[in-house]
């Protein structure tokens, strides 16, 4: 067995490395959902603008309802983002308590399969009876027939979002406590704890930003529904449009993650350089003392 193959075998059996790989796999799938959401949402807005700017009469600016199916897709996907965040927290938990890479692989694959199935099932259930004949002035994400399903679903996921944030905080505190208060001479365990903390710290700004936007989204929907009877159709439509904050999530989360990766890479390089310099200085001190002894 050559040296390259030996290194490959060692890396394949190294559990902390697999934990990091499954974590980043979930991140990749989360951003795949973000890209798909952004494309469909952009197409919906382009269709709205096309009919508005090509209309010869004001009434011609209405959109065929069948094209509003594209708008229903993003509305069905809002829960999938939180499911992916819960999956990442579950990945941190499995890694924290020492589950093998097979369990982490199953958890990662199950998370994005469930998020996809749930989005399809929710969209089908919520919009199955939505009439697609005729035309409408604007393709709303939550319609009169789907609000009875989508709004309770938002409240349930708000509770899950709060529990997920608490679980993430407890996992971070647990790893921090074990790393700095547990006396162990096994470098793999210490490295594993440190990698868990690094992964949690790297993802926590995105999770926090998502939780804040989700709370704003639900509160906006709640108050718009609460005061719906006292608002005109135009103002209610504007309130519904303003409540949709997920495009901001799709725009800012990749940027935040890129910045965090770059900063984390610079910190790792600085840390390695400090270790090298410390080792080099130790060698200098050792050989200087040795030379004094031989004089």
PASEBA-1860 file (N, C-alpha, C; in nm, 3 decimals):
! residues 295
1> XXXXXXXX> 0.085/-0.120/0.000/0.000/0.000/0.000/0.089/0.125/0.000 ~ 0.070/0.214/-0.100/0.154/0.333/-0.105/0.106/0.436/-0.002 ~ 0.186/0.541/0.011/0.156/0.642/0.115/0.025/0.714/0.087 ~ -0.004/0.742/-0.041/-0.129/0.813/-0.074/-0.250/0.729/-0.036 ~ -0.244/0.601/-0.064/-0.356/0.513/-0.029/-0.371/0.501/0.122 ~ -0.258/0.497/0.193/-0.265/0.489/0.339/-0.332/0.611/0.398 ~ -0.299/0.729/0.343/-0.363/0.852/0.388/-0.512/0.851/0.358 ~ -0.548/0.799/0.238/-0.689/0.793/0.200/-0.768/0.702/0.293
9> XXXXXXXX> -0.709/0.588/0.329/-0.775/0.495/0.421/-0.791/0.559/0.559 ~ -0.687/0.629/0.604/-0.694/0.695/0.734/-0.801/0.803/0.735 ~ -0.811/0.881/0.626/-0.913/0.985/0.618/-1.052/0.925/0.611 ~ -1.066/0.810/0.543/-1.197/0.747/0.528/-1.251/0.701/0.664 ~ -1.161/0.657/0.753/-1.202/0.608/0.884/-1.204/0.716/0.992 ~ -1.175/0.840/0.953/-1.166/0.948/1.051/-1.304/1.009/1.070 ~ -1.370/0.981/1.183/-1.509/1.022/1.207/-1.531/1.172/1.203 ~ -1.444/1.255/1.266/-1.468/1.400/1.259/-1.471/1.455/1.117
17> XXXXXXXX> -1.391/1.397/1.029/-1.391/1.443/0.890/-1.525/1.412/0.823 ~ -1.580/1.296/0.852/-1.712/1.262/0.797/-1.821/1.352/0.852 ~ -1.810/1.387/0.980/-1.909/1.478/1.039/-1.909/1.612/0.966 ~ -1.791/1.663/0.935/-1.782/1.789/0.860/-1.838/1.774/0.719 ~ -1.813/1.659/0.656/-1.861/1.638/0.520/-2.013/1.634/0.514 ~ -2.076/1.563/0.610/-2.222/1.558/0.609/-2.282/1.693/0.640 ~ -2.218/1.769/0.727/-2.264/1.905/0.756/-2.264/1.989/0.629 ~ -2.155/1.984/0.554/-2.148/2.065/0.432/-2.237/2.011/0.322
25> XXXXXXXX> -2.266/1.883/0.324/-2.362/1.829/0.227/-2.500/1.888/0.251 ~ -2.539/1.900/0.379/-2.667/1.962/0.410/-2.668/2.109/0.369 ~ -2.555/2.178/0.385/-2.546/2.317/0.343/-2.565/2.328/0.192 ~ -2.504/2.236/0.116/-2.517/2.238/-0.030/-2.662/2.219/-0.071 ~ -2.731/2.124/-0.007/-2.872/2.099/-0.041/-2.958/2.218/-0.002 ~ -2.927/2.281/0.114/-3.001/2.400/0.154/-2.989/2.509/0.048 ~ -2.869/2.529/-0.004/-2.851/2.632/-0.106/-2.910/2.591/-0.240 ~ -2.922/2.461/-0.264/-2.994/2.417/-0.384/-3.142/2.456/-0.375
33> XXXXXXXX> -3.200/2.439/-0.255/-3.338/2.485/-0.233/-3.349/2.636/-0.251 ~ -3.249/2.710/-0.200/-3.251/2.855/-0.213/-3.246/2.897/-0.359 ~ -3.159/2.831/-0.437/-3.147/2.864/-0.580/-3.278/2.835/-0.653 ~ -3.337/2.718/-0.625/-3.463/2.682/-0.691/-3.574/2.779/-0.653 ~ -3.583/2.812/-0.524/-3.683/2.909/-0.477/-3.665/3.043/-0.548 ~ -3.541/3.087/-0.558/-3.513/3.218/-0.618/-3.550/3.221/-0.765 ~ -3.519/3.112/-0.837/-3.550/3.107/-0.980/-3.700/3.112/-1.003 ~ -3.774/3.029/-0.929/-3.920/3.024/-0.947/-3.983/3.157/-0.907
41> XXXXXXXX> -3.937/3.215/-0.797/-3.991/3.343/-0.754/-3.960/3.452/-0.857 ~ -3.841/3.450/-0.914/-3.804/3.547/-1.016/-3.891/3.533/-1.140 ~ -3.919/3.409/-1.181/-4.006/3.387/-1.296/-4.146/3.441/-1.271 ~ -4.194/3.422/-1.148/-4.327/3.474/-1.114/-4.333/3.625/-1.127 ~ -4.231/3.693/-1.076/-4.229/3.839/-1.083/-4.212/3.888/-1.226 ~ -4.133/3.815/-1.306/-4.117/3.853/-1.447/-4.248/3.840/-1.523 ~ -4.325/3.736/-1.491/-4.456/3.719/-1.556/-4.549/3.834/-1.519 ~ -4.548/3.872/-1.390/-4.631/3.985/-1.346/-4.592/4.113/-1.422
49> XXXXXXXX> -4.462/4.139/-1.430/-4.415/4.260/-1.499/-4.444/4.255/-1.648 ~ -4.434/4.138/-1.708/-4.461/4.125/-1.852/-4.604/4.165/-1.884 ~ -4.701/4.112/-1.808/-4.841/4.143/-1.835/-4.871/4.289/-1.800 ~ -4.802/4.344/-1.702/-4.827/4.483/-1.665/-4.777/4.580/-1.773 ~ -4.656/4.554/-1.825/-4.595/4.648/-1.918/-4.640/4.627/-2.063 ~ -4.699/4.513/-2.092/-4.747/4.489/-2.229/-4.898/4.509/-2.242 ~ -4.963/4.544/-2.130/-5.108/4.561/-2.135/-5.145/4.690/-2.207 ~ -5.240/4.681/-2.300/-5.291/4.799/-2.368/-5.396/4.869/-2.283
57> XXXXXXXX> -5.469/4.792/-2.206/-5.565/4.846/-2.112/-5.530/4.798/-1.971 ~ -5.577/4.869/-1.872/-5.545/4.832/-1.734/-5.595/4.692/-1.701 ~ -5.710/4.657/-1.756/-5.766/4.525/-1.728/-5.681/4.413/-1.789 ~ -5.607/4.445/-1.895/-5.523/4.345/-1.961/-5.399/4.309/-1.878 ~ -5.373/4.385/-1.772/-5.257/4.356/-1.688/-5.278/4.236/-1.597 ~ -5.398/4.180/-1.599/-5.424/4.061/-1.517/-5.348/3.940/-1.571 ~ -5.311/3.854/-1.477/-5.232/3.735/-1.510/-5.324/3.614/-1.515 ~ -5.308/3.525/-1.613/-5.385/3.400/-1.610/-5.356/3.320/-1.483
65> XXXXXXXX> -5.459/3.272/-1.420/-5.443/3.204/-1.292/-5.358/3.078/-1.303 ~ -5.358/3.017/-1.419/-5.280/2.894/-1.434/-5.130/2.922/-1.416 ~ -5.087/3.044/-1.449/-4.947/3.080/-1.431/-4.912/3.106/-1.284 ~ -5.015/3.124/-1.201/-4.989/3.145/-1.059/-4.940/3.018/-0.989 ~ -4.944/2.906/-1.060/-4.889/2.783/-1.003/-4.742/2.803/-0.967 ~ -4.672/2.883/-1.048/-4.532/2.912/-1.019/-4.516/2.985/-0.885 ~ -4.614/3.067/-0.851/-4.608/3.139/-0.723/-4.641/3.047/-0.607 ~ -4.720/2.944/-0.631/-4.755/2.851/-0.524/-4.636/2.764/-0.484
73> XXXXXXXX> -4.543/2.743/-0.576/-4.426/2.660/-0.546/-4.341/2.721/-0.434 ~ -4.302/2.850/-0.443/-4.225/2.907/-0.330/-4.301/2.907/-0.198 ~ -4.432/2.927/-0.204/-4.511/2.924/-0.079/-4.505/2.787/-0.013 ~ -4.495/2.683/-0.096/-4.487/2.548/-0.041/-4.348/2.514/0.010 ~ -4.248/2.593/-0.031/-4.109/2.561/0.003/-4.058/2.631/0.129 ~ -4.136/2.725/0.185/-4.085/2.800/0.300/-4.053/2.709/0.419 ~ -4.131/2.602/0.433/-4.105/2.510/0.545/-3.979/2.428/0.523 ~ -3.941/2.406/0.396/-3.825/2.322/0.368/-3.697/2.387/0.420
81> XXXXXXXX> -3.690/2.521/0.421/-3.571/2.587/0.473/-3.552/2.553/0.622 ~ -3.660/2.560/0.697/-3.650/2.530/0.840/-3.621/2.383/0.863 ~ -3.676/2.296/0.779/-3.647/2.152/0.793/-3.498/2.127/0.773 ~ -3.437/2.196/0.677/-3.293/2.182/0.656/-3.214/2.235/0.776 ~ -3.260/2.344/0.837/-3.193/2.396/0.957/-3.205/2.297/1.072 ~ -3.321/2.234/1.087/-3.338/2.132/1.190/-3.247/2.013/1.161 ~ -3.233/1.977/1.035/-3.144/1.868/0.998/-2.999/1.898/1.032 ~ -2.957/2.022/1.013/-2.820/2.061/1.047/-2.799/2.053/1.198
89> XXXXXXXX> -2.899/2.095/1.276/-2.890/2.082/1.422/-2.883/1.935/1.463 ~ -2.963/1.850/1.397/-2.957/1.706/1.425/-2.820/1.650/1.391 ~ -2.760/1.700/1.282/-2.626/1.657/1.245/-2.525/1.695/1.354 ~ -2.538/1.815/1.407/-2.451/1.858/1.517/-2.470/1.768/1.639 ~ -2.595/1.729/1.667/-2.622/1.643/1.783/-2.560/1.505/1.764 ~ -2.574/1.448/1.646/-2.516/1.315/1.620/-2.364/1.319/1.632 ~ -2.305/1.426/1.578/-2.160/1.440/1.587/-2.115/1.462/1.731 ~ -2.193/1.539/1.807/-2.157/1.568/1.946/-2.155/1.443/2.031
97> XXXXXXXX> -2.254/1.356/2.014/-2.266/1.236/2.099/-2.201/1.113/2.037 ~ -2.117/1.135/1.935/-2.030/1.029/1.887/-2.093/0.923/1.801 ~ -2.203/0.953/1.733/-2.262/0.856/1.641/-2.172/0.840/1.518 ~ -2.173/0.722/1.461/-2.087/0.693/1.347/-2.130/0.765/1.222 ~ -2.039/0.763/1.122/-2.068/0.837/0.999/-2.185/0.776/0.923 ~ -2.215/0.646/0.944/-2.331/0.586/0.878/-2.460/0.650/0.928 ~ -2.470/0.669/1.060/-2.589/0.733/1.116/-2.600/0.877/1.069 ~ -2.487/0.947/1.061/-2.490/1.085/1.015/-2.527/1.093/0.867
105> XXXXXXXX> -2.481/0.996/0.789/-2.517/0.992/0.647/-2.666/0.970/0.630 ~ -2.722/0.877/0.707/-2.866/0.849/0.698/-2.946/0.972/0.740 ~ -2.902/1.039/0.847/-2.973/1.159/0.893/-2.969/1.269/0.789 ~ -2.852/1.289/0.726/-2.840/1.395/0.626/-2.928/1.367/0.505 ~ -2.921/1.244/0.453/-3.002/1.210/0.336/-3.152/1.212/0.368 ~ -3.188/1.168/0.488/-3.330/1.168/0.527/-3.383/1.310/0.538 ~ -3.299/1.403/0.583/-3.344/1.541/0.602/-3.387/1.603/0.471 ~ -3.299/1.598/0.368/-3.340/1.667/0.246/-3.442/1.587/0.166
113> XXXXXXXX> -3.450/1.456/0.186/-3.560/1.382/0.123/-3.694/1.419/0.186 ~ -3.694/1.430/0.320/-3.817/1.466/0.389/-3.859/1.609/0.356 ~ -3.762/1.701/0.346/-3.796/1.839/0.313/-3.859/1.849/0.175 ~ -3.808/1.770/0.080/-3.865/1.770/-0.055/-4.006/1.710/-0.055 ~ -4.022/1.596/0.010/-4.153/1.530/0.015/-4.254/1.618/0.087 ~ -4.212/1.681/0.197/-4.303/1.765/0.274/-4.348/1.886/0.193 ~ -4.256/1.947/0.119/-4.292/2.064/0.037/-4.394/2.026/-0.070 ~ -4.372/1.913/-0.136/-4.465/1.868/-0.240/-4.601/1.835/-0.179
121> XXXXXXXX> -4.600/1.764/-0.066/-4.726/1.726/-0.002/-4.802/1.848/0.048 ~ -4.730/1.943/0.109/-4.796/2.064/0.159/-4.855/2.146/0.045 ~ -4.779/2.164/-0.062/-4.829/2.241/-0.175/-4.950/2.176/-0.241 ~ -4.945/2.044/-0.254/-5.058/1.972/-0.315/-5.182/1.983/-0.228 ~ -5.164/1.966/-0.098/-5.278/1.974/-0.005/-5.336/2.114/0.000 ~ -5.249/2.216/0.002/-5.296/2.353/0.020/-5.361/2.409/-0.106 ~ -5.308/2.377/-0.223/-5.353/2.441/-0.347/-5.429/2.347/-0.440 ~ -5.466/2.229/-0.390/-5.533/2.132/-0.477/-5.667/2.185/-0.527
129> XXXXXXXX> -5.741/2.255/-0.442/-5.873/2.306/-0.480/-5.869/2.450/-0.529 ~ -5.749/2.502/-0.554/-5.738/2.639/-0.601/-5.784/2.648/-0.747 ~ -5.884/2.732/-0.778/-5.931/2.744/-0.918/-5.824/2.808/-1.006 ~ -5.804/2.751/-1.124/-5.703/2.799/-1.217/-5.764/2.859/-1.343 ~ -5.894/2.877/-1.342/-5.959/2.938/-1.457/-5.966/3.090/-1.438 ~ -5.963/3.161/-1.548/-5.976/3.305/-1.543/-5.843/3.375/-1.521 ~ -5.851/3.500/-1.478/-5.734/3.584/-1.460/-5.741/3.654/-1.325 ~ -5.626/3.699/-1.276/-5.619/3.765/-1.146/-5.522/3.882/-1.155
137> XXXXXXXX> -5.544/3.983/-1.070/-5.459/4.101/-1.073/-5.319/4.073/-1.020 ~ -5.310/3.977/-0.928/-5.179/3.947/-0.869/-5.180/3.804/-0.818 ~ -5.070/3.732/-0.838/-5.057/3.595/-0.790/-5.009/3.598/-0.645 ~ -5.100/3.574/-0.554/-5.067/3.578/-0.411/-5.009/3.444/-0.367 ~ -4.917/3.450/-0.271/-4.857/3.327/-0.221/-4.949/3.251/-0.128 ~ -5.036/3.322/-0.054/-5.134/3.259/0.034/-5.272/3.305/-0.012 ~ -5.351/3.214/-0.060/-5.484/3.246/-0.113/-5.590/3.215/-0.008 ~ -5.715/3.248/-0.043/-5.825/3.226/0.051/-5.845/3.077/0.079
145> XXXXXXXX> -5.829/2.994/-0.023/-5.850/2.850/-0.003/-5.732/2.780/0.063 ~ -5.612/2.839/0.051/-5.494/2.773/0.108/-5.455/2.826/0.245 ~ -5.513/2.938/0.287/-5.472/2.999/0.414/-5.503/2.909/0.533 ~ -5.611/2.832/0.525/-5.648/2.743/0.636/-5.546/2.633/0.659 ~ -5.460/2.606/0.561/-5.358/2.503/0.575/-5.220/2.565/0.596 ~ -5.189/2.669/0.518/-5.055/2.727/0.523/-5.029/2.804/0.651 ~ -5.128/2.880/0.700/-5.104/2.962/0.819/-5.086/2.877/0.945 ~ -5.171/2.775/0.973/-5.139/2.687/1.087/-5.004/2.617/1.071
153> XXXXXXXX> -4.967/2.584/0.950/-4.836/2.523/0.927/-4.724/2.618/0.966 ~ -4.741/2.749/0.939/-4.641/2.848/0.978/-4.628/2.856/1.130 ~ -4.740/2.850/1.202/-4.736/2.857/1.347/-4.664/2.735/1.406 ~ -4.690/2.619/1.349/-4.624/2.497/1.396/-4.473/2.508/1.376 ~ -4.434/2.558/1.260/-4.291/2.568/1.231/-4.225/2.682/1.309 ~ -4.302/2.779/1.351/-4.246/2.881/1.441/-4.206/2.817/1.573 ~ -4.292/2.731/1.628/-4.259/2.659/1.751/-4.137/2.570/1.731 ~ -4.131/2.501/1.616/-4.015/2.417/1.586/-3.888/2.500/1.571
161> XXXXXXXX> -3.902/2.620/1.515/-3.786/2.708/1.499/-3.730/2.749/1.634 ~ -3.818/2.781/1.729/-3.773/2.818/1.863/-3.705/2.700/1.932 ~ -3.764/2.582/1.921/-3.703/2.463/1.981/-3.569/2.431/1.916 ~ -3.560/2.452/1.785/-3.434/2.426/1.715/-3.325/2.521/1.761 ~ -3.361/2.649/1.782/-3.264/2.746/1.831/-3.216/2.710/1.972 ~ -3.307/2.666/2.058/-3.269/2.625/2.193/-3.178/2.502/2.189 ~ -3.210/2.407/2.102/-3.128/2.287/2.090/-2.988/2.321/2.042 ~ -2.978/2.412/1.945/-2.846/2.454/1.895/-2.763/2.519/2.006
169> XXXXXXXX> -2.829/2.604/2.085/-2.759/2.671/2.195/-2.710/2.571/2.300 ~ -2.794/2.474/2.335/-2.755/2.372/2.432/-2.640/2.286/2.380 ~ -2.643/2.252/2.252/-2.534/2.173/2.194/-2.403/2.251/2.196 ~ -2.410/2.379/2.166/-2.289/2.461/2.169/-2.231/2.467/2.310 ~ -2.317/2.490/2.409/-2.270/2.498/2.547/-2.213/2.363/2.593 ~ -2.276/2.254/2.551/-2.229/2.122/2.590/-2.090/2.095/2.532 ~ -2.071/2.121/2.403/-1.941/2.100/2.341/-1.835/2.191/2.402 ~ -1.872/2.315/2.430/-1.778/2.410/2.491/-1.737/2.363/2.630
177> XXXXXXXX> -1.834/2.314/2.708/-1.804/2.266/2.843/-1.714/2.144/2.838 ~ -1.745/2.047/2.750/-1.664/1.925/2.742/-1.523/1.954/2.692 ~ -1.510/2.052/2.602/-1.378/2.081/2.546/-1.286/2.145/2.649 ~ -1.340/2.239/2.726/-1.254/2.317/2.815/-1.257/2.271/2.961 ~ -1.344/2.176/2.994/-1.351/2.130/3.132/-1.325/1.980/3.147 ~ -1.321/1.909/3.037/-1.297/1.765/3.043/-1.148/1.737/3.023 ~ -1.089/1.668/3.118/-0.947/1.633/3.108/-0.932/1.504/3.028 ~ -0.889/1.519/2.905/-0.868/1.403/2.819/-0.737/1.420/2.743
185> XXXXXXXX> -0.670/1.307/2.723/-0.545/1.310/2.650/-0.561/1.250/2.510 ~ -0.688/1.227/2.467/-0.714/1.176/2.333/-0.733/1.294/2.240 ~ -0.637/1.311/2.149/-0.641/1.426/2.059/-0.761/1.420/1.964 ~ -0.804/1.301/1.926/-0.917/1.291/1.834/-1.044/1.345/1.897 ~ -1.065/1.316/2.026/-1.185/1.367/2.094/-1.181/1.519/2.105 ~ -1.065/1.573/2.142/-1.054/1.718/2.153/-1.073/1.785/2.018 ~ -1.013/1.725/1.914/-1.029/1.780/1.780/-1.175/1.775/1.736 ~ -1.243/1.666/1.772/-1.385/1.651/1.737/-1.469/1.759/1.803
193> XXXXXXXX> -1.445/1.784/1.932/-1.519/1.889/2.002/-1.494/2.026/1.939 ~ -1.366/2.051/1.908/-1.332/2.180/1.850/-1.396/2.198/1.712 ~ -1.401/2.091/1.633/-1.466/2.098/1.502/-1.615/2.121/1.515 ~ -1.678/2.059/1.616/-1.820/2.082/1.640/-1.846/2.228/1.674 ~ -1.763/2.284/1.761/-1.779/2.424/1.797/-1.758/2.514/1.676 ~ -1.660/2.482/1.595/-1.632/2.564/1.477/-1.750/2.560/1.380 ~ -1.808/2.440/1.358/-1.922/2.427/1.266/-2.044/2.504/1.319 ~ -2.067/2.495/1.450/-2.181/2.566/1.508/-2.163/2.717/1.502
201> XXXXXXXX> -2.042/2.763/1.534/-2.017/2.906/1.528/-2.027/2.958/1.385 ~ -1.988/2.877/1.288/-1.992/2.920/1.149/-2.135/2.930/1.098 ~ -2.223/2.842/1.148/-2.360/2.840/1.097/-2.455/2.923/1.181 ~ -2.418/2.958/1.304/-2.510/3.028/1.393/-2.559/3.162/1.339 ~ -2.477/3.246/1.271/-2.531/3.371/1.215/-2.641/3.347/1.112 ~ -2.625/3.243/1.029/-2.728/3.212/0.929/-2.855/3.164/0.997 ~ -2.840/3.077/1.097/-2.958/3.027/1.169/-3.030/3.141/1.241 ~ -2.953/3.233/1.299/-3.014/3.348/1.368/-3.088/3.438/1.270
209> XXXXXXXX> -3.025/3.465/1.155/-3.088/3.549/1.053/-3.216/3.484/1.002 ~ -3.212/3.353/0.981/-3.331/3.282/0.935/-3.443/3.287/1.038 ~ -3.407/3.270/1.167/-3.509/3.272/1.272/-3.575/3.410/1.283 ~ -3.494/3.516/1.274/-3.550/3.652/1.281/-3.644/3.677/1.164 ~ -3.602/3.640/1.043/-3.688/3.660/0.926/-3.815/3.578/0.936 ~ -3.804/3.456/0.988/-3.923/3.371/0.999/-4.023/3.430/1.098 ~ -3.972/3.485/1.208/-4.061/3.548/1.305/-4.128/3.672/1.245 ~ -4.050/3.754/1.173/-4.107/3.871/1.105/-4.214/3.829/1.005
217> XXXXXXXX> -4.185/3.723/0.931/-4.279/3.673/0.830/-4.411/3.630/0.894 ~ -4.402/3.554/1.002/-4.524/3.504/1.067/-4.602/3.617/1.132 ~ -4.532/3.711/1.198/-4.602/3.824/1.258/-4.670/3.911/1.152 ~ -4.605/3.929/1.037/-4.665/4.007/0.929/-4.790/3.939/0.876 ~ -4.782/3.808/0.858/-4.900/3.734/0.812/-5.012/3.741/0.915 ~ -4.975/3.728/1.043/-5.076/3.729/1.149/-5.150/3.863/1.154 ~ -5.076/3.974/1.152/-5.141/4.105/1.162/-5.216/4.141/1.034 ~ -5.166/4.096/0.919/-5.240/4.124/0.795/-5.372/4.048/0.793
225> XXXXXXXX> -5.373/3.925/0.846/-5.499/3.850/0.855/-5.590/3.909/0.963 ~ -5.529/3.959/1.071/-5.609/4.014/1.181/-5.684/4.140/1.137 ~ -5.618/4.225/1.059/-5.679/4.352/1.016/-5.727/4.348/0.871 ~ -5.748/4.228/0.821/-5.790/4.213/0.682/-5.925/4.280/0.657 ~ -6.016/4.268/0.754/-6.151/4.323/0.734/-6.152/4.475/0.728 ~ -6.052/4.539/0.788/-6.049/4.685/0.790/-5.962/4.744/0.679 ~ -5.905/4.660/0.594/-5.821/4.706/0.485/-5.888/4.683/0.352 ~ -5.857/4.769/0.257/-5.905/4.748/0.121/-5.824/4.636/0.057
233> XXXXXXXX> -5.872/4.588/-0.058/-5.802/4.480/-0.127/-5.659/4.521/-0.166 ~ -5.643/4.649/-0.207/-5.511/4.695/-0.247/-5.413/4.696/-0.130 ~ -5.458/4.746/-0.015/-5.369/4.751/0.101/-5.340/4.612/0.156 ~ -5.439/4.523/0.151/-5.414/4.386/0.196/-5.314/4.316/0.104 ~ -5.326/4.341/-0.026/-5.230/4.284/-0.121/-5.090/4.337/-0.095 ~ -5.081/4.467/-0.065/-4.950/4.525/-0.035/-4.893/4.468/0.094 ~ -4.977/4.447/0.195/-4.930/4.390/0.321/-4.882/4.246/0.302 ~ -4.953/4.170/0.219/-4.910/4.033/0.190/-4.778/4.030/0.116
241> XXXXXXXX> -4.763/4.124/0.023/-4.638/4.132/-0.053/-4.521/4.171/0.038 ~ -4.543/4.265/0.129/-4.438/4.308/0.221/-4.403/4.200/0.322 ~ -4.497/4.112/0.351/-4.472/4.006/0.450/-4.376/3.900/0.399 ~ -4.363/3.889/0.269/-4.276/3.785/0.213/-4.130/3.829/0.222 ~ -4.064/3.786/0.328/-3.925/3.825/0.352/-3.826/3.718/0.306 ~ -3.874/3.607/0.252/-3.784/3.499/0.215/-3.691/3.533/0.098 ~ -3.729/3.622/0.006/-3.627/3.664/-0.092/-3.504/3.728/-0.027 ~ -3.523/3.798/0.086/-3.408/3.853/0.157/-3.322/3.740/0.216
249> XXXXXXXX> -3.389/3.636/0.263/-3.316/3.519/0.313/-3.233/3.456/0.202 ~ -3.293/3.440/0.084/-3.222/3.379/-0.028/-3.106/3.465/-0.076 ~ -3.116/3.596/-0.057/-3.009/3.685/-0.103/-2.896/3.694/-0.002 ~ -2.931/3.710/0.127/-2.828/3.740/0.226/-2.759/3.615/0.282 ~ -2.830/3.502/0.292/-2.769/3.384/0.355/-2.645/3.335/0.281 ~ -2.648/3.321/0.146/-2.522/3.281/0.079/-2.410/3.380/0.101 ~ -2.442/3.510/0.102/-2.337/3.610/0.124/-2.278/3.597/0.265 ~ -2.365/3.577/0.364/-2.317/3.561/0.501/-2.228/3.438/0.512
257> XXXXXXXX> -2.269/3.329/0.448/-2.192/3.206/0.458/-2.057/3.218/0.389 ~ -2.052/3.287/0.277/-1.924/3.309/0.207/-1.829/3.390/0.294 ~ -1.882/3.496/0.357/-1.799/3.578/0.446/-1.748/3.496/0.563 ~ -1.835/3.412/0.621/-1.794/3.330/0.734/-1.687/3.228/0.695 ~ -1.702/3.169/0.577/-1.603/3.072/0.530/-1.468/3.140/0.511 ~ -1.468/3.257/0.449/-1.343/3.329/0.428/-1.277/3.368/0.560 ~ -1.356/3.420/0.653/-1.300/3.457/0.782/-1.249/3.334/0.858 ~ -1.326/3.225/0.851/-1.283/3.103/0.917/-1.156/3.047/0.857
265> XXXXXXXX> -1.142/3.058/0.725/-1.021/3.009/0.659/-0.901/3.092/0.703 ~ -0.920/3.224/0.709/-0.810/3.309/0.753/-0.771/3.279/0.898 ~ -0.871/3.255/0.983/-0.842/3.224/1.122/-0.767/3.092/1.134 ~ -0.807/2.990/1.054/-0.737/2.862/1.058/-0.593/2.877/1.013 ~ -0.571/2.954/0.906/-0.434/2.975/0.858/-0.351/3.046/0.963 ~ -0.410/3.148/1.027/-0.340/3.221/1.132/-0.307/3.129/1.250 ~ -0.404/3.041/1.284/-0.381/2.949/1.395/-0.269/2.852/1.363 ~ -0.268/2.798/1.242/-0.161/2.705/1.201/-0.027/2.776/1.200
273> XXXXXXXX> -0.022/2.898/1.149/0.104/2.974/1.148/0.154/2.999/1.291 ~ 0.062/3.027/1.381/0.103/3.048/1.522/0.160/2.921/1.581 ~ 0.098/2.806/1.547/0.151/2.679/1.597/0.290/2.652/1.541 ~ 0.308/2.681/1.411/0.439/2.659/1.349/0.544/2.750/1.412 ~ 0.507/2.876/1.432/0.601/2.971/1.492/0.635/2.931/1.635 ~ 0.534/2.882/1.709/0.559/2.838/1.846/0.655/2.720/1.848 ~ 0.633/2.625/1.756/0.721/2.509/1.749/0.862/2.551/1.709 ~ 0.870/2.645/1.615/1.001/2.693/1.570/1.075/2.765/1.683
281> XXXXXXXX> 1.000/2.845/1.758/1.061/2.914/1.871/1.106/2.816/1.979 ~ 1.027/2.711/1.999/1.066/2.610/2.098/1.195/2.541/2.056 ~ 1.207/2.512/1.925/1.331/2.450/1.877/1.450/2.544/1.898 ~ 1.429/2.672/1.872/1.538/2.767/1.890/1.581/2.774/2.036 ~ 1.482/2.777/2.126/1.514/2.781/2.268/1.589/2.656/2.311 ~ 1.543/2.542/2.260/1.605/2.414/2.298/1.750/2.407/2.252 ~ 1.771/2.441/2.123/1.908/2.430/2.071/1.999/2.539/2.128 ~ 1.942/2.655/2.160/2.023/2.758/2.224/2.068/2.712/2.362
289> XXXXXXX> 1.979/2.652/2.437/2.017/2.599/2.570/2.118/2.486/2.557 ~ 2.101/2.401/2.454/2.194/2.290/2.432/2.334/2.341/2.397 ~ 2.339/2.449/2.316/2.469/2.504/2.279/2.540/2.566/2.399 ~ 2.460/2.624/2.490/2.520/2.682/2.611/2.580/2.571/2.697 ~ 2.508/2.458/2.702/2.559/2.347/2.783/2.689/2.291/2.726 ~ 2.705/2.293/2.593/2.825/2.234/2.532/2.943/2.332/2.534 ~ 2.921/2.458/2.568/3.032/2.553/2.573/3.117/2.530/2.696
END
